[in-house]
Amino acid sequence: MPVTNDIMRTWRRPRMVIRDLLEQGRREDRAIVYLMVSCFLIFVAQWPRLRRIAEGYEVSPWPAEINFEGMMTYTFFTAVIVLPLLMYGIAALSHVVAKIIGGKGSWYGARLALFWTLLATSPLFLLYGLVRGLIGAGSQAVLVGGIGGVVFLFIWIQSLREAESRP
């Protein structure tokens, strides 16, 4: 089944989708592709905001000598190199916490739950990037970001619950 269909199914039944993915066997290659595509999409979602900052429509958190290309370079490094490492750490921590409260899943299941959730919620990252780029920082961005955060947590918790309920 195409990944896009699974993403749409995840929004309705996250536990069923993660169950289907886990039943396909341990596929580290697939899990890392989910993670890397998600991180790249998070990077792409930053482009409108960075362009807005570069054009002077928003106060820059960057040093004055850094231009748009410099911002893109640092953002790429952070999103595609650092963020995946951070996600591995968060997945490991979530598995340890799940074990403490009675989970019986695997390290792979915890990774897959987090990485798949990142990919499944990537449309929200892209929407948030558009809002930040077109409207700027404000109540609209806070609302879209808040909704995205709640949806991400809901899908991740449901996916992790399913992954940790299977030995």
C-alpha positions, -999 to 999 in steps of 0.1 A, spaced: 0 0 0 14 35 -8 28 55 20 3 83 13 -26 60 19 -10 49 52 -6 85 62 -43 93 56 -52 61 75 -30 71 104 -50 103 110 -81 81 115 -66 49 131 -30 53 141 -29 20 161 -41 0 131 -15 15 108 15 10 132 2 -26 138 3 -32 100 38 -17 98 51 -38 126 36 -69 110 58 -64 80 87 -74 101 118 -55 114 127 -32 85 154 -7 98 158 5 62 122 15 60 122 32 95 153 53 86 137 63 53 106 75 72 129 95 96 150 110 68 121 120 46 104 136 76 135 155 86 139 167 50 102 179 49 108 197 82 137 214 65 115 223 35 89 237 58 114 262 71 120 279 37 91 303 38 100 315 73 136 319 64 128 339 33 105 361 53 134 368 78 159 373 49 136 399 33 133 418 66 96 412 73 105 395 106 131 402 133 160 379 126 173 356 154 204 351 132 236 373 133 234 402 109 262 388 86 243 356 78 223 358 45 195 336 33 219 309 20 237 308 53 204 304 71 194 276 48 228 259 53 225 259 91 188 249 90 197 220 67 224 208 90 202 210 120 171 194 103 189 166 84 219 158 105 212 168 141 174 161 143 176 124 132 201 118 160 179 136 185 149 115 173 168 83 179 175 95 215 138 104 220 127 70 207 151 52 231 139 73 260 102 66 251 110 29 250 127 31 285 97 49 299 73 25 283 93 -5 298 91 12 333 53 14 331 49 -22 317 55 -20 280 67 -52 264 77 -39 229 110 -36 213 135 -8 206 125 -11 169 88 -6 177 95 26 197 117 39 168 91 30 142 63 46 162 82 79 165 96 80 130 62 71 114 45 97 135 69 123 122 62 113 86 24 111 91 23 146 106 46 161 81 17 179 63 12 198 95 48 209 96 45 221 60 13 240 68 29 256 98 58 266 76 34 282 51 16 301 79 49 314 93 61 324 58 29 340 46 14 355 78 44 356 101 46 349 138 13 356 155 -18 340 168 -24 321 136 10 305 138 5 297 174 -29 281 167 -16 260 138 15 250 158 -6 241 188 -30 220 168 0 203 151 16 196 184 -16 180 198 -21 159 167 16 148 168 14 138 205 -19 120 200 -7 99 170 27 92 187 11 81 220 -13 58 202 14 44 180 37 39 209 9 22 229 4 -2 201 41 -8 196 47 -14 233 18 -38 236 34 -64 213 64 -85 224 
